[in-house]
Amino acid sequence: MMEEEELEFVEELEAVLQLTPEVQLAIEQVFPSQDPLDRADFNAVEYINTLFPTEQSLANIDEVVNKIRLKIRRLDDNIRTVVRGQTNVGQDGRQVKEITRDIKQLDHAKRHLTTSITTLNHLHMLAGGVDSLEAMTRRRQYGEVANLLQGVMNVLEHFHKYMGIPQIRQLSERVKAAQTELGQQILADFEEAFPSQGTKRPGGPSNVLRDACLVANILDPRIKQEIIKKFIKQHLSEYLVLFQENQDVAWLDKIDRRYAWIKRQLVDYEEKYGRMFPREWCMAERIAVEFCHVTRAELAKIMRTRAKEIEVKLLLFAIQRTTNFEGFLAKRFSGCTLTDGTLKKLESPPPSTNPFLEDEPTPEMEELATEKGDLDQPKKPKAPDNPFHGIVSKCFEPHLYVYIESQDKNLGELIDRFVADFKAQGPPKPNTDEGGAVLPSCADLFVYYKKCMVQCSQLSTGEPMIALTTIFQKYLREYAWKILSGNLPKTTTSSGGLTISSLLKEKEGSEVAKFTLEELCLICNILSTAEYCLATTQQLEEKLKEKVDVSLIERINLTGEMDTFSTVISSSIQLLVQDLDAACDPALTAMSKVRSWEMASYKLTRAAQGGFYWPLSVASPGSSERKGSAEENGEAPEFLKALS
């Protein structure tokens, strides 16, 4: 029983120790050995037979067994050593971790030591810097203060997390106190140099103020803004006195003097104070912008007070000079200070393919087409390229009704002149090249429209453009009624329109009056003019929508005026058709009364002469006796002659 168990154990052990050929080959390559015990195909029986080949060899069996036991003992020792070595490796790992922990502790200690040394250095710099800053502030050494203050503030940022320490908090408070003292001291220096009342200090700016501006750049931004505000206010104080509302030079007719004054002031500033303020402050532009704001407010106030004295010539003169000044500002300054949101730079309009108007005004567009004449339209850069567009001229917009009323009056006079010229000159002569051409007054009207639209769009793109559109609509209708429809020749036919039945029906006792050659020429002129007006009115509507504000586009609609010109076109065509009907009526009447045999005879004769066959639908017994007159001579009956 025991033997069977041992055999089973041996078999299980052999199954466990059975290695794959690849593993066995790798072991042999790493640990080469000639010992039979190390072979993969070891056989115990063969090995014992090798040790005891004969019975006599069994005499030394004890010696062999002892050797094998010694070998087993050594193998056990080796295995034990290896196992213990693995245990030692685990112990070594713990030792490595302990060493690493110690290194990390040393590294943290080094980092903390470095931080402490750096902090102490910063603290030394901060303490010394605060002392120096307070001393320099008292001596007004702003040039040195500008460099030192920035460094002290940078060092102080490193101590934000240490503000709980009383000494650090005390140094921080001293820095804030020094900044406050510097701000007050600099403002006092500027107030002394540029008092609010009185004249500017002679001799120009000092280096102290120039260095003070460098310090103000580092201090609270409110200090800088206060300096700018006080300087500009002092610089424009003379302007407010010279151009008070009760002064003669304050009115619109002398508006040039306002802009001449600020130009002189800008030149004076560059000469005296250009180097005092830092370039990034843009002081010259700020002075100009504040002047514009003050001027806009003053002009708006005086125009409200003297609104009844505003005439269109005076208004356009003031607008022209103002827009020219805005263009001057756009050429000189970049507009970088216009960040208060009071003005918005206009967006560039999309490129237009409209043939009605070119965006660039031509010299001819700068003259008004009235005998009274108005001022040239304002010359100014395009709004999209001018950030100063409207900064002053916006104040004129509430008073543009004067301009609109003037254009209403001028257009009314223009229409009356067109009517008078037409009556005096009469319709175009049929023998001239003008027959069927567009009336000259039509082109003059739209040229004036174009001039007004460009001029008004430069003044405003808001409600005044809508008011001008209403004026355009009014006089388009008047032109259609007074010049076109009003000059069409009168006819005795009913106004119900021309139908097929009217062409086929004879009217007993009444005849339609035929038009003379002059009247036909006039109808063609009016027809061509109406077609031109229809197309140009459509283009005018598109251009008005391009010029006006986006929110007002829906309020521009010239459909009614286009329908009016369409009605004129229909009336003209109807008159021409009626005249053609009247011209054909005698021939059609003669055709209905001619005897059928004459018709048949003529057909036969023409067929024989022309070489083609024309079948006869009627044969008359007496037709052979009547061939001598018309057929032999090849002449057509009278009604056919009338048709030719």
Secondary structure by P-SEA (a helix, b strand, c coil): caaaaaaaaaaaaaaaacccaaaaaaaaaacccccccccccccaaaaaaaaccccccccaaaaaaaaaaaaaaaaaaaaaaaaaaaaaaaaaaaaaaaaaaaaaaaaaaaaaaaaaaaaaaaaaaaaaaaaaaaaaaaacaaaaaaaaaaaaaaaaaaaccccccaaaaaaaaaaaaaaaaaaaaaaaaaaaacccccccccccccaaaaaaaaaaaaccaaaaaaaaaaaaaaaaaaaaaaccccccccccccaaaaaaaaaaaaaaaaaccccccccccaaaaaaaaaaaaaaaaaaaaaaaaacccccaaaaaaaaaaaaaaaaaaaaccccccccccccccccccccccccccccccccccccccccccccccccccccccccccccccccccccaaaaaaaaaaaaaaaaaaaaaaaaaaccccccccccccccaaaaaaaaaaaaaaaaaaaacccaaaaaaaaaaaaaaaaaaccccccccccccccccccccccccccccccccccccaaaaaaaaaaaaaaaaaaaaaaaaaaaaaaaccccccccccaaaaaaaaaaaaaaaaaaaaaaaaaaaaaaaaaaacccaaaaaaaaaaaaaaacbbbbbcccccccccccccccccccccaaaaaac
